Amino acid sequence: KKDIPAVNFIIHEIHCRRNIEMCPFCSDSIPKSEMKNHIESEHVQVTCKCRMKMENSLLKDHEASSCPLRPVLCQFCDIQLAFNKLQEHELYCGARTEPCGRCGRNVLVRELKEHPRVCG
């Protein structure tokens, strides 16, 4: 899968056939001596805490960006909770009220950022 000078091609091809294998899962060129470790570390099936099964190599990205149980922060109180609980929590949390320091009115927490424009 690489450009090889024509003068070296036959020697290179012999070396590759003897020492390199194509991974049957990802088609990467892997040294034959490392193939077992490659498959066990990259392609073994694992189960995320959300019970979704995937290749080990995909787990880190899944946990960071698409797992429903990944930790996220509430925009109103900075409490960390699971992503799949965030919407319900923020509906409740944003509906709390706090007094405005300037006008004294009780303002919904979700409207506190906008309130200074209309305060007083």
C-alpha positions in Angstrom: 0.0 0.0 0.0 3.0 2.3 -0.4 5.0 3.6 -3.3 8.2 1.7 -3.6 11.1 2.5 -6.0 11.0 0.0 -8.9 14.6 -1.1 -8.2 13.6 -2.2 -4.7 10.2 -3.6 -5.5 11.0 -7.4 -5.7 13.0 -7.3 -2.4 10.3 -5.3 -0.7 7.6 -7.6 -1.9 9.4 -10.7 -0.6 9.9 -8.9 2.7 6.2 -8.0 3.0 4.9 -11.4 2.0 7.1 -13.0 4.7 6.6 -10.4 7.5 3.4 -8.4 7.0 -0.3 -9.4 7.1 -3.5 -7.5 6.3 -5.8 -7.3 9.2 -9.1 -9.0 8.3 -11.1 -6.4 10.2 -9.5 -3.0 9.3 -7.2 -3.9 6.4 -4.2 -2.3 8.0 -0.8 -3.7 7.3 0.4 -5.4 10.5 3.6 -7.3 11.2 2.7 -11.0 11.5 4.3 -11.1 14.9 1.9 -8.4 16.2 -1.3 -9.5 14.6 -2.7 -11.4 17.6 -2.0 -8.4 19.9 -3.5 -6.0 17.3 -6.7 -8.0 17.0 -7.0 -8.4 20.8 -6.3 -4.7 21.5 -8.2 -3.1 18.6 -10.9 -5.4 17.5 -12.0 -7.5 20.5 -15.7 -6.8 21.3 -16.2 -4.9 24.6 -19.4 -3.7 26.3 -19.8 -0.1 27.4 -21.4 0.8 30.7 -24.5 1.6 28.6 -24.5 -2.0 27.5 -23.7 -1.2 23.9 -21.2 -3.6 22.3 -18.4 -2.4 20.0 -14.8 -2.9 19.1 -12.4 -1.8 21.8 -10.8 0.7 19.5 -14.2 2.6 19.2 -14.9 2.6 23.0 -13.1 5.8 23.9 -14.8 7.9 21.2 -18.2 6.4 22.1 -17.7 7.2 25.8 -16.7 10.8 25.0 -19.3 11.8 22.5 -22.2 9.4 22.0 -22.7 7.3 25.1 -26.0 8.1 26.8 -24.3 7.6 30.2 -21.4 10.0 29.5 -20.9 12.7 32.2 -22.1 16.2 31.4 -22.6 19.4 33.4 -25.9 21.1 34.0 -25.8 24.6 32.5 -27.6 26.1 35.5 -26.0 24.4 38.6 -22.8 22.8 37.2 -23.8 19.4 38.8 -22.4 16.5 36.8 -24.9 13.9 35.6 -25.4 11.3 32.9 -26.3 12.8 29.5 -29.6 10.8 29.3 -30.7 12.6 32.5 -29.7 16.1 31.5 -32.8 17.3 29.7 -35.1 16.3 32.5 -32.8 17.8 35.1 -32.4 21.1 33.3 -36.2 21.5 32.8 -36.5 21.3 36.6 -33.3 23.1 37.5 -33.9 26.0 35.1 -37.4 26.5 36.5 -36.1 27.4 39.9 -36.1 31.1 40.8 -33.5 33.4 42.3 -33.9 37.1 43.3 -32.3 39.6 41.0 -29.7 41.6 42.8 -30.7 44.9 41.1 -34.5 44.9 40.9 -35.3 42.3 43.6 -37.8 40.3 41.3 -37.7 36.5 41.4 -36.3 35.4 38.0 -36.2 31.9 36.5 -32.7 30.5 36.6 -32.9 29.8 32.8 -33.7 33.5 32.2 -30.9 35.0 34.5 -28.5 35.6 31.6 -31.1 37.5 29.6 -32.7 39.3 32.6 -30.1 42.2 32.9 -31.3 43.5 29.4 -34.9 43.9 30.7 -34.2 44.5 34.4 -35.8 47.6 35.9 
